[in-house]
Amino acid sequence: MATCISHSPAETEALGETWGRSAQAGQVIGLSGDLGAGKTQFVKGFARGLGIMTRVQSPTFALVNEYSGGRLPLYHLDLYRLETSAQISSAGLDEYLSPDGVTIIEWAERWFGERGSGAAPKSGQAQVRWVQFETITETERRISYEDTGA
């Protein structure tokens, strides 16, 4: 598992932007971390790396925000308000596990279980990049990530 330390929200966005520049169609990224840990900051940078200039917001109440206008479409899911995999399944989100662009899922552990538990998406998606955000100080974050699945 790779780890980096972000010293500011701007650095967290810059990491997302770097990943967005090299993103491939079909990629699924699961984000995990407490409220305010930097998940949405990361997605803002990722969108910018894809060339998406639209304002990125957390889709907490909408569940999904779709962004186009970049090199690939971005599907941003936020599962905070859904507590069980049954609720998530009934929300009809499975299509986002095989995207024509990139899907980023905040609170992904609510769908797939905790990272490292061997859980993987069940709808044919073979690989998820798990990203864990941990608060170190008010501005510093430990960001750990690994690819799981196929």
C-alpha positions as CSV (number, residue, x, y, z in Angstrom):
1,M,0.0,0.0,0.0
2,A,1.4,3.4,-1.0
3,T,1.1,6.4,1.3
4,C,1.6,10.1,1.0
5,I,1.1,13.0,3.3
6,S,-0.8,16.1,2.1
7,H,0.0,19.3,4.0
8,S,-3.0,21.3,2.7
9,P,-6.3,21.1,0.8
10,A,-4.4,22.4,-2.2
11,E,-1.9,19.5,-2.1
12,T,-4.9,17.0,-1.8
13,E,-6.4,18.6,-4.9
14,A,-3.0,18.4,-6.7
15,L,-2.8,14.7,-6.0
16,G,-6.3,14.2,-7.4
17,E,-5.3,16.3,-10.5
18,T,-2.3,14.1,-11.1
19,W,-4.4,11.0,-11.0
20,G,-7.0,12.5,-13.2
21,R,-4.5,13.2,-15.9
22,S,-3.6,9.6,-16.2
23,A,-7.0,8.1,-15.5
24,Q,-8.4,5.4,-17.8
25,A,-11.9,4.6,-18.9
26,G,-13.5,2.0,-16.7
27,Q,-11.6,3.0,-13.6
28,V,-13.4,2.8,-10.2
29,I,-11.9,4.6,-7.2
30,G,-13.3,4.0,-3.7
31,L,-12.7,6.8,-1.1
32,S,-12.9,6.3,2.6
33,G,-12.3,8.7,5.5
34,D,-14.1,10.8,8.1
35,L,-16.1,13.8,7.3
36,G,-13.8,16.7,6.4
37,A,-10.9,14.4,5.6
38,G,-10.4,15.6,2.1
39,K,-12.4,13.2,-0.1
40,T,-14.2,15.9,-2.0
41,Q,-11.1,18.1,-2.3
42,F,-9.4,15.1,-4.0
43,V,-12.4,14.7,-6.4
44,K,-12.2,18.4,-7.3
45,G,-8.6,18.0,-8.4
46,F,-9.3,14.7,-10.2
47,A,-12.0,16.4,-12.3
48,R,-9.6,19.2,-13.1
49,G,-7.0,16.6,-14.2
50,L,-9.6,15.2,-16.6
51,G,-10.2,18.7,-18.0
52,I,-13.6,19.2,-16.4
53,M,-14.0,22.8,-15.5
54,T,-17.5,22.6,-14.0
55,R,-17.7,23.2,-10.2
56,V,-17.5,19.9,-8.4
57,Q,-19.6,19.4,-5.3
58,S,-20.3,16.5,-3.0
59,P,-23.5,14.7,-4.2
60,T,-24.6,13.9,-0.6
61,F,-28.2,14.5,-1.3
62,A,-28.3,13.6,-5.0
63,L,-26.2,10.4,-4.5
64,V,-24.5,10.9,-8.0
65,N,-23.1,13.9,-9.8
66,E,-22.1,13.4,-13.4
67,Y,-19.5,15.6,-15.0
68,S,-18.7,15.8,-18.7
69,G,-16.7,18.2,-20.8
70,G,-13.4,16.6,-20.1
71,R,-11.4,13.8,-21.6
72,L,-13.5,11.2,-19.9
73,P,-16.9,11.5,-18.0
74,L,-16.7,11.5,-14.2
75,Y,-19.3,9.9,-12.0
76,H,-19.1,11.1,-8.4
77,L,-21.1,9.0,-5.9
78,D,-21.5,9.8,-2.2
79,L,-22.9,7.0,-0.1
80,Y,-22.9,8.9,3.2
81,R,-26.7,8.9,3.5
82,L,-27.0,5.2,2.7
83,E,-26.2,2.8,5.5
84,T,-26.5,-0.7,4.1
85,S,-25.5,-2.5,0.9
86,A,-29.3,-3.3,0.5
87,Q,-30.1,0.4,0.4
88,I,-27.3,1.0,-2.1
89,S,-28.4,-1.9,-4.3
90,S,-32.0,-0.6,-4.3
91,A,-30.7,2.9,-5.4
92,G,-29.7,1.4,-8.8
93,L,-26.1,2.4,-8.7
94,D,-24.6,-0.8,-10.1
95,E,-24.2,0.7,-13.6
96,Y,-21.5,3.0,-12.2
97,L,-19.2,0.0,-11.5
98,S,-18.5,-0.4,-15.2
99,P,-18.2,3.2,-16.3
100,D,-17.5,4.5,-19.7
101,G,-15.4,7.1,-17.9
102,V,-14.3,7.1,-14.2
103,T,-16.4,6.5,-11.1
104,I,-15.3,7.9,-7.7
105,I,-17.3,6.6,-4.7
106,E,-17.1,8.5,-1.4
107,W,-17.9,6.2,1.6
108,A,-17.2,3.2,-0.6
109,E,-16.8,0.9,2.4
110,R,-20.6,1.1,2.8
111,W,-21.0,-0.7,-0.5
112,F,-18.1,-3.1,-0.6
113,G,-17.1,-3.5,3.0
114,E,-13.9,-2.3,4.6
115,R,-10.8,-2.1,2.5
116,G,-8.6,-5.2,2.9
117,S,-11.6,-7.4,3.8
118,G,-11.3,-9.0,0.4
119,A,-14.6,-7.4,-0.6
120,A,-14.9,-6.3,-4.2
121,P,-17.8,-5.0,-6.2
122,K,-20.1,-7.8,-7.2
123,S,-21.4,-6.5,-10.5
124,G,-18.5,-7.6,-12.8
125,Q,-16.1,-4.8,-11.8
126,A,-12.8,-6.5,-11.3
127,Q,-10.7,-3.7,-9.8
128,V,-11.1,-0.8,-7.4
129,R,-8.4,1.6,-6.3
130,W,-9.1,2.1,-2.5
131,V,-8.0,5.4,-1.1
132,Q,-8.1,6.0,2.7
133,F,-7.9,9.6,4.0
134,E,-6.8,10.0,7.6
135,T,-6.7,13.3,9.5
136,I,-3.3,14.0,11.1
137,T,-3.7,17.7,11.9
138,E,-6.1,20.4,10.9
139,T,-4.5,20.7,7.5
140,E,-2.4,17.5,7.1
141,R,-3.8,14.2,5.8
142,R,-2.3,10.7,5.4
143,I,-3.6,9.4,2.0
144,S,-3.0,5.6,1.5
145,Y,-4.0,3.7,-1.6
146,E,-3.9,0.3,-3.1
147,D,-5.5,-1.5,-6.1
148,T,-7.6,-4.5,-5.3
149,G,-9.3,-7.1,-7.4
150,A,-8.2,-8.8,-10.6
